[in-house]
Amino acid sequence: MKNKIVPHNKEKVMRENDFIVSKTDMKGIITYGNRIFIEFSGYNEDELIGAQHNIIRHPDMPRAVFSLLWDTIAKGKEISAYVKNLAKDGSFYWVFANVTPDFDERGNINGYFSVRRKPKAEAVKIVSGLYQAMLEAEKKAGARDAIAASTKILVNLLTEKGISYDELIFSL
């Protein structure tokens, strides 16, 4: 279904008090989505539950962002990121996402929670430029080296600013 969606420039803007919540299993299969997730994604609950969470991945998102996200949560740590999502109708919506591992009673990761809220407009402008540079690096490098090339753009920015990824995200 996702591959047939043609992105367009119509933006859906989250309301100030909205929280999009979803839960996935270890492989990124959606096991829960709240009504705001259903509303903004444009999918109904039956279409979302059991689907890969990347059903809402917008092609404007660099692969390196998701690589960083998965590497972080697989280690049992939380991560926050600005993410551009693709709705079923081809529109898009920006979110400020916080993704955390879900642990069982023995301390093993058994899935992931994601809570998203309305991002700051100024942060989206900054991140959009960064993501565009990262995407360009991915395209130039080709599929095999795309993530490494895109990650290098991010790492160079962090090094130049002398800050960590978390410091960058929360400073925006």
Residue pairs with C-beta under 8 A, 6 or more apart in sequence:
1 47
1 55
1 88
2 54
2 55
2 56
2 57
2 86
5 86
5 88
5 89
5 90
6 90
7 58
7 59
7 60
7 86
7 90
7 92
8 90
8 91
9 92
10 89
10 90
10 91
10 92
11 91
11 92
11 93
11 94
12 40
12 87
12 91
12 92
12 93
13 93
13 118
14 20
14 36
14 40
14 93
14 94
14 95
14 116
14 117
14 118
14 119
15 118
16 118
18 36
18 117
18 118
19 34
19 36
19 115
19 116
19 117
20 34
20 36
20 37
20 40
20 95
20 114
20 115
20 116
20 117
21 32
21 33
21 34
21 36
21 37
21 113
21 114
21 115
21 116
22 30
22 32
22 33
22 34
22 37
22 48
22 53
22 113
22 114
23 30
23 31
23 32
23 33
23 102
23 111
23 112
23 113
23 114
24 30
24 31
24 53
24 111
24 112
24 114
25 31
25 110
25 111
26 109
26 110
26 111
26 112
27 52
28 52
28 53
28 54
28 112
29 50
29 51
29 52
29 53
30 48
30 49
30 50
30 51
30 52
30 53
30 55
31 49
31 111
32 49
33 41
33 45
33 48
33 49
37 48
38 44
38 45
38 48
40 85
40 87
40 93
41 48
41 55
41 56
41 85
41 87
41 88
42 87
42 88
42 89
42 91
43 51
43 55
43 88
47 55
47 88
48 55
53 114
54 66
56 85
56 86
56 87
57 66
57 85
57 86
58 84
58 85
58 86
58 92
59 86
60 84
60 92
60 128
60 131
60 132
60 135
61 83
61 84
61 131
62 131
62 134
62 135
62 138
62 150
63 138
63 146
63 147
63 150
64 134
64 138
64 146
64 147
64 150
64 151
64 153
64 154
65 81
65 83
65 131
65 134
67 147
67 151
68 79
68 81
68 151
68 154
68 165
69 79
69 81
69 99
72 78
72 79
72 99
73 79
73 99
73 100
73 101
73 109
73 112
74 109
76 101
76 103
76 109
77 101
78 98
78 99
78 100
78 101
79 98
79 99
80 96
80 97
80 98
80 99
80 166
80 169
80 170
81 96
81 97
81 99
81 169
82 94
82 95
82 96
82 97
82 119
82 123
82 124
82 127
82 169
82 172
83 94
83 95
83 97
83 116
84 92
84 93
84 94
84 128
84 131
85 92
85 93
85 94
85 95
86 92
87 93
94 119
94 124
95 116
95 117
95 118
95 119
96 116
96 117
96 118
96 119
96 120
96 123
97 114
97 115
97 116
98 114
98 115
98 116
99 112
99 113
99 114
100 112
100 113
100 114
101 109
101 111
101 112
101 113
102 109
102 110
102 111
102 112
102 113
103 109
103 110
104 110
120 172
122 172
123 172
126 172
127 172
130 153
130 154
130 157
133 153
134 150
134 153
134 154
135 150
137 146
137 149
137 150
137 152
137 153
138 146
138 147
138 149
138 150
139 146
140 149
141 148
141 149
141 150
154 165
157 168
158 164
158 165
158 168
161 168
163 171
